[in-house]
Amino acid sequence: MKLKLEKAEVVIKDIQGKDMVQHPPLPHSLDTLQVEANKKYGFSPKEVLAAVQDLYEKKYVSYPRSDCNYIPVSQKADAVRILPVLAAIGIAGADTADIEITSKAFNDQKITAHHAIIPTGIQPEKLSEIEQKIYELIAKRYVLQFFPAHEYKKITFTLAVADEIFTGSGKVILKQGYKAYELEAQELESAEDNVKLPMFKIGHIVEKANYSINDKVTVPPKRFNEGTLLAAMANIWRFVDAKNPNREKLKEVKGIGTPATRDTIIAELQADTMNGKPVEPCMTKIKKELVPTEFGTRLIENVDQSLTLPDATAEMEYVLSEIAAGQKSLSEYMDEMIAVVHQNIQFAENRKFPLSKGKVLQECPVCSKGELLRHYSPKVKKYFHICNNPDCVSPVTGRKLFYEDDHGKPVVVKCPDCGTILVRILKNGAFWLCSKCNKTFNDKAGKPDLLLKKK
C-alpha cells in the first residue's frame, strides 16, 4: 500500500461545511462538580461533597446535594448583585459578563427539587485550599452563563489517493464567545481544533506531506477513576445493552444512586473496614485508576446477572419514577421484585460459599495435579494465571510458570516442535520463547504467532 500511495496524486473529492453553535456548559450539579474536581484536582467525590457542604453552611453557595444543572428564571435578576462580588475576588470574566444574556441554564421547566449549585453573592472569607478551588469551579460556571455561545464552521473533506479514500476534518472559528474566558476549554482543545485548514476546492491536487502507515491493534477501554465512574453512575443508560428496548427511555433516569449517595457507594467499595471490622475491598485505587480486587471479581462471578448488569438498576430507577408519576402500580412492582428475590436465592443456593480463593479455570498442563488460578498483579496492572500446586515448576527451567490472561482464560500454547509451554517475554518488545529448544515466535495481540518465527 505504501508504494501505491507514494506514486499516486492526492485529489480533493468532497468538502462539506456546517455552521455549529456551542453553548456555555451548564452550572454545576453535585455530579458534574465532583467529576470536574476529580479531573482537575484529583479530589475524591467524598472530599468534594464535604467541601461544598461547608461552603453551603457558610452561606457562600446554594444547596449542594442537587442533581439539577438549571436555574429558575426569576433568579437571573440576582446576577446584578452576584457578578460584582465574583469580580471583586478575581473570578475571570465576571467584570465583563453581559447580564442581558439569558443562557439555556435559566429554564423553569428543567428545575427539579433543587436548582443548580451557584454562588449566593456573599463574599467568601478564610476558605481552605479545597474550599477555594471548589468555590471557583462553581463561580466560573455561573459567570459563563452571561457570555455568548461559541460559533464555528466544521469542515469535513474527502481525499482520493489511487483507489484509497481518506477523510479529515477541522474547524474555522467564527466567534469565540464564552471560550475567550474559559481557559480550560482552550487548553483542552485538540491539535485538530488548532489546525489551520488550507483553502480546499473540489478537484484540486494536494501537495503530499510526510506520512506513515502503522499496524495497530484495538485496546481495551481505559479503567474508571473516581470521576469517570461517578459520571458513568449518573449516566448509566450509556452502559445499558444496546438491544434493550428501554435504553432511550433510561436517559430520563438519573442513574445509579443519588448525588448524595454515589460518593459513599464508591468509598464503600474501596473500604477495608466496615463497622470497625476488617473486610476485603471490592476494588482498590492504583494511582488514579480504580482496579477490581480478586475478591471483587469473585463476588461478581457469584451474583446472578439480574443484580450486576447496569440494566437492572437503571430499569429499577425508571420504574420507580413511573410509580412516582402514577403510571405504574406499586403492588404490581413489589410482586415483580419478590420474584427477583426468590430467583436470586435459588441462584445463591447453587453456589459454593465462602468464595474460593481464585476461580478455577482448567487443569495444569505441566503437572496435571494442580489447577490454573487467575490472579491480579497491582504492580503491572494485569491479570495472570498460575498453578496452585506449590511443587509445580517448569521441567526445563525449574521455575514457576506464569500464563498470560485472555479475557479470563489462560493462554496455554505449546511449542510446535518440542511441545514445551511457550512463555511470553516483554524484553525489547513482546515475543514468545520456548525454553527448551530456544525457538522464538512473534507476538500477535497477546498470543504467539506460530506461523511466524521471530527474526
C-alpha positions in Angstrom: 0.0 0.0 0.0 2.8 2.4 0.8 4.3 2.2 -2.7 0.8 2.8 -4.2 0.2 5.9 -2.1 3.7 7.3 -2.8 3.2 7.3 -6.5 -0.5 8.5 -6.7 -1.8 12.1 -6.7 -3.9 13.3 -3.7 -7.2 14.8 -5.1 -9.9 16.6 -3.1 -13.1 14.7 -3.8 -15.6 16.3 -1.5 -15.8 19.2 1.0 -18.7 19.8 3.5 -19.1 22.8 5.8 -21.6 23.1 8.7 -22.2 26.0 11.0 -22.1 24.9 14.6 -23.1 26.6 17.8 -21.7 25.5 21.2 -23.4 27.0 24.3 -21.7 27.5 27.6 -21.6 24.5 29.8 -24.4 24.5 32.3 -23.9 25.4 36.0 -22.8 22.6 38.2 -24.9 19.9 39.8 -23.2 17.9 42.5 -22.4 15.2 40.0 -20.7 17.4 37.4 -18.9 19.3 40.2 -17.4 16.1 41.6 -16.4 14.9 38.1 -14.7 18.2 37.2 -13.0 18.5 40.6 -11.7 14.9 40.3 -10.4 15.5 36.8 -8.7 18.8 37.5 -7.5 18.4 41.1 -7.8 14.7 41.9 -10.3 15.3 44.7 -12.4 12.3 45.6 -16.2 12.6 45.4 -16.4 12.4 49.2 -13.9 15.3 49.6 -15.9 17.4 47.1 -19.2 16.8 48.9 -17.6 17.7 52.2 -16.2 21.0 50.8 -19.3 22.1 49.1 -21.4 21.3 52.2 -19.1 23.5 54.2 -19.5 26.3 51.6 -23.3 25.9 51.8 -23.3 26.0 55.6 -21.2 29.3 55.4 -23.9 30.6 53.0 -21.5 31.1 50.1 -23.2 28.7 47.7 -26.7 27.3 47.2 -27.9 23.8 48.3 -25.1 21.3 47.4 -26.9 17.9 47.1 -28.6 18.8 43.8 -28.9 16.7 40.7 -30.1 19.8 38.6 -28.0 21.9 36.3 -30.6 24.7 35.7 -31.6 27.9 37.4 -35.1 29.4 37.9 -35.7 32.3 35.5 -36.6 34.5 38.5 -33.1 34.3 39.8 -31.5 35.8 36.7 -32.0 39.3 38.3 -29.6 38.2 41.1 -26.7 38.4 38.7 -26.6 42.2 39.2 -25.7 41.5 42.8 -23.6 38.3 42.4 -21.3 39.2 39.5 -19.7 42.3 41.2 -18.8 40.1 44.2 -17.2 37.5 41.9 -15.3 40.2 40.0 -14.0 41.6 43.3 -12.4 38.3 44.2 -10.9 37.8 40.8 -13.1 35.3 39.0 -12.2 35.6 35.3 -14.9 37.2 33.1 -17.1 38.4 36.0 -16.3 42.0 35.3 -17.1 41.8 31.6 -20.1 39.5 31.7 -23.3 40.7 30.0 -26.3 40.4 32.3 -28.6 41.0 29.3 -27.7 37.5 28.0 -30.1 34.7 29.1 -28.4 31.3 28.7 -30.1 27.9 28.3 -29.4 27.4 32.1 -32.4 29.7 33.0 -35.2 27.3 32.5 -38.1 26.8 34.9 -39.2 23.6 33.1 -35.9 21.8 34.0 -35.9 22.6 37.7 -36.3 19.5 40.0 -36.4 19.6 43.8 -33.4 22.0 43.8 -31.7 24.2 41.2 -28.0 24.1 40.2 -25.2 25.0 42.7 -24.5 28.7 42.3 -22.8 31.4 44.3 -25.2 33.3 46.7 -23.4 36.6 46.4 -22.0 36.6 49.9 -18.2 37.2 49.6 -16.3 34.2 50.8 -13.7 34.6 53.5 -11.0 32.4 55.1 -11.6 29.4 52.8 -9.4 26.3 53.0 -7.5 25.3 49.8 -10.1 22.7 48.7 -13.0 25.1 49.5 -11.3 27.8 47.5 -10.9 25.6 44.5 -14.4 24.2 44.7 -15.9 27.7 45.0 -14.0 28.9 41.9 -15.3 25.9 39.9 -18.9 26.8 40.9 -18.4 30.6 40.3 -16.8 30.1 36.9 -19.7 28.0 35.6 -22.1 30.7 36.8 -20.2 33.5 35.1 -20.1 31.6 31.8 -23.9 31.9 31.6 -23.5 35.6 30.8 -21.4 35.1 27.7 -22.5 34.4 24.1 -22.2 30.9 22.5 -19.1 29.8 20.7 -19.6 29.6 17.0 -17.6 27.8 14.4 -17.8 26.1 11.0 -17.0 22.4 11.0 -15.2 21.4 7.8 -15.1 17.7 6.7 -13.2 16.7 3.5 -12.5 13.6 1.5 -9.2 12.8 -0.3 -8.7 10.2 -3.0 -5.3 8.6 -3.3 -5.2 6.0 -6.1 -8.2 3.8 -5.1 -8.0 4.6 -1.4 -10.3 7.1 0.3 -9.2 9.2 3.3 -11.3 11.6 5.4 -10.3 14.5 7.6 -11.9 17.4 9.4 -11.1 20.7 11.1 -12.9 23.9 12.1 -12.9 27.6 11.4 -13.8 29.7 14.5 -16.4 32.3 13.7 -16.9 33.7 17.2 -15.0 32.8 20.3 -17.9 33.6 22.6 -17.6 32.2 26.1 -14.5 30.3 25.2 -12.5 33.5 25.3 -12.9 33.4 29.1 -12.9 29.6 29.6 -9.2 29.0 29.7 -9.6 25.3 30.5 -11.5 24.8 27.2 -8.8 26.4 25.2 -6.1 24.3 26.9 -8.1 21.1 26.2 -8.7 21.9 22.5 -7.2 19.0 20.4 -4.5 19.5 17.9 -7.1 19.0 15.2 -9.1 22.0 16.5 -6.0 24.2 16.2 -5.0 23.2 12.7 -5.4 25.9 10.1 -7.1 24.4 7.1 -5.9 25.4 3.6 -8.4 26.7 1.1 -9.7 23.4 -0.4 -11.6 23.1 -3.6 -13.1 20.0 -5.1 -10.8 18.6 -7.8 -7.7 20.3 -6.5 -4.5 18.3 -6.2 -2.9 18.5 -2.8 0.8 18.5 -2.2 1.8 15.4 -0.3 3.3 15.7 3.1 5.2 13.1 5.2 3.1 10.2 6.4 3.5 6.8 7.9 1.4 3.6 7.9 1.3 1.9 11.3 0.0 -1.5 12.3 -2.3 -1.2 15.3 -4.5 -3.4 17.5 -7.6 -2.4 19.4 -7.0 -1.7 23.1 -9.5 -2.2 26.0 -11.3 0.9 27.3 -9.5 2.9 30.0 -10.2 1.9 33.6 -12.5 4.1 35.6 -11.2 6.6 38.0 -13.4 8.2 40.7 -14.5 11.0 38.4 -15.4 8.9 35.4 -17.1 6.2 37.5 -19.2 8.9 39.1 -20.2 10.2 35.6 -21.0 6.7 34.5 -23.2 6.1 37.5 -25.1 9.4 36.7 -25.5 8.4 33.0 -26.0 4.7 33.4 -28.1 4.5 30.2 -24.8 4.6 28.2 -23.8 1.2 29.7 -27.1 -0.5 29.1 -27.2 -3.2 26.4 -27.9 -1.5 23.1 -30.6 -4.1 22.4 -32.5 -3.1 25.5 -35.8 -1.6 24.2 -35.9 0.8 27.1 -32.4 2.2 26.5 -33.6 5.6 25.2 -36.2 5.9 28.0 -33.5 5.3 30.5 -31.9 8.6 29.6 -34.6 10.2 31.8 -33.3 8.3 34.8 -30.7 9.9 37.0 -28.7 6.7 37.2 -27.3 4.6 40.0 -27.8 6.2 43.4 -28.3 9.9 44.0 -25.8 12.8 44.1 -25.7 12.4 47.9 -25.0 8.7 47.9 -22.7 8.0 44.9 -19.6 9.1 46.7 -20.5 6.8 49.6 -21.0 3.8 47.2 -17.6 4.4 45.6 -15.9 4.8 49.0 -17.5 1.6 50.5 -16.4 -0.5 47.5 -12.8 0.5 48.4 -13.2 0.1 52.2 -11.1 -2.4 54.0 -13.0 -2.0 57.3 -16.8 -1.9 57.9 -18.3 -1.1 61.3 -14.9 -1.4 62.9 -14.3 -4.9 61.4 -11.8 -5.8 58.6 -13.4 -6.6 55.2 -12.0 -7.4 51.8 -12.3 -4.4 49.5 -14.0 -4.9 46.1 -11.8 -2.5 44.3 -8.6 -0.5 45.0 -7.1 2.7 43.7 -3.8 2.4 41.9 -2.6 5.9 41.1 -5.9 7.3 39.8 -7.4 4.2 38.4 -10.0 2.0 40.2 -9.0 -1.7 39.8 -11.2 -4.6 40.9 -9.6 -6.8 43.6 -9.6 -10.6 43.3 -12.3 -10.7 45.9 -14.4 -8.2 44.0 -14.1 -10.2 40.8 -15.1 -13.4 42.6 -18.0 -11.7 44.3 -19.5 -10.5 40.9 -19.0 -14.0 39.5 -21.1 -15.4 42.3 -24.0 -13.0 42.0 -26.8 -13.5 39.4 -26.6 -11.2 36.4 -30.0 -9.8 37.2 -28.3 -7.8 40.0 -25.0 -7.0 38.4 -25.8 -5.6 34.9 -26.4 -1.9 34.7 -29.7 -2.6 33.0 -31.1 -3.9 36.4 -30.5 -0.8 38.5 -31.4 1.6 35.6 -34.7 -0.1 35.0 -35.5 -0.2 38.7 -34.9 3.6 38.8 -37.1 4.1 35.8 -40.0 2.0 37.2 -39.8 3.9 40.5 -40.1 7.2 38.5 -43.1 5.7 36.8 -44.7 4.8 40.2 -44.0 8.3 41.5 -45.8 9.7 38.4 -48.7 7.4 39.0 -48.1 5.5 35.7 -47.4 2.1 37.4 -48.8 0.1 40.3 -46.7 -0.2 43.4 -48.2 -3.5 44.4 -47.5 -4.9 40.9 -43.9 -3.9 41.0 -43.5 -5.3 44.5 -44.7 -8.7 43.2 -42.1 -8.5 40.4 -39.3 -7.7 43.0 -40.4 -10.6 45.2 -40.0 -12.9 42.2 -36.5 -11.5 41.6 -35.5 -12.1 45.3 -36.7 -15.7 45.0 -34.7 -16.2 41.8 -31.5 -14.9 43.4 -32.0 -17.1 46.5 -32.2 -20.1 44.2 -29.1 -18.9 42.4 -27.1 -18.5 45.6 -28.2 -21.9 46.9 -26.4 -23.5 44.0 -23.1 -21.6 44.6 -20.3 -22.6 46.9 -19.7 -20.3 49.8 -17.4 -18.9 51.3 -15.9 -17.8 48.0 -12.9 -19.9 46.8 -9.5 -18.2 46.6 -9.4 -17.6 42.9 -11.5 -19.0 40.1 -10.6 -22.5 38.8 -10.2 -22.5 35.1 -8.5 -25.7 34.0 -6.1 -28.4 34.9 -2.5 -27.5 34.9 -0.9 -28.7 31.6 2.5 -29.3 33.3 1.9 -31.2 36.5 -1.7 -32.4 35.9 -2.2 -32.3 39.7 -3.0 -28.6 40.3 -5.3 -26.1 38.6 -4.6 -22.8 36.9 -6.0 -19.9 39.0 -6.4 -16.4 37.9 -4.8 -13.6 39.9 -4.2 -9.9 39.6 -0.9 -8.1 39.9 -1.2 -4.5 41.1 2.4 -3.9 40.2 2.0 -4.4 36.5 -1.8 -3.8 36.5 -2.7 -7.0 34.7 -4.2 -10.5 35.3 -2.2 -13.7 35.1 -2.7 -17.4 35.8 -0.6 -19.8 37.9 -0.8 -23.4 39.0 -2.0 -23.8 42.6 0.3 -26.8 43.2 3.2 -25.4 45.1 5.6 -28.1 43.7 4.7 -27.4 40.1 7.6 -25.9 38.2 8.8 -25.8 34.6 10.6 -29.1 33.8 13.2 -27.1 31.8 14.0 -24.1 34.0 12.8 -25.3 37.4 10.9 -22.1 37.9 7.2 -21.3 38.4 5.3 -20.8 35.1 3.1 -17.8 34.7 0.4 -17.8 32.0 -1.0 -14.7 30.2 -4.6 -13.8 30.6 -7.0 -13.7 27.6 -10.4 -12.4 28.8 -10.4 -14.6 31.9 -8.8 -17.7 30.4 -5.1 -18.7 30.5 -3.1 -18.6 27.3 -1.6 -22.1 27.1 0.3 -22.7 23.8 2.9 -25.3 23.3 6.0 -25.2 21.0 5.0 -26.9 17.7 8.5 -28.6 17.6 9.0 -30.0 21.1 5.7 -29.4 23.0 7.1 -27.2 25.7 4.9 -24.5 27.1 5.7 -21.1 25.4 6.4 -18.2 27.7 5.8 -14.5 26.8 8.8 -12.3 27.1 8.5 -8.5 27.3 12.1 -7.5 27.0 12.9 -5.5 23.8 9.3 -5.9 22.6 7.0 -8.8 23.3 7.8 -12.2 21.9 7.3 -15.9 22.9 10.1 -18.2 23.9 10.4 -22.0 24.0 12.8 -22.5 26.9 13.8 -26.0 25.7 14.7 -25.5 22.0 15.1 -21.7 22.3 12.8 -21.0 19.4 11.1 -17.7 19.5 7.8 -16.5 17.9 6.4 -13.1 17.3 3.6 -11.8 19.5 0.2 -11.2 17.8 -2.4 -9.5 20.0 -1.1 -11.2 23.2 -0.7 -14.7 21.7 2.2 -16.4 19.9 2.1 -16.4 16.1 3.1 -19.9 15.4 3.3 -19.3 11.7 5.9 -16.6 12.0 9.1 -17.2 14.0 10.9 -14.1 15.4 13.8 -12.9 13.3 
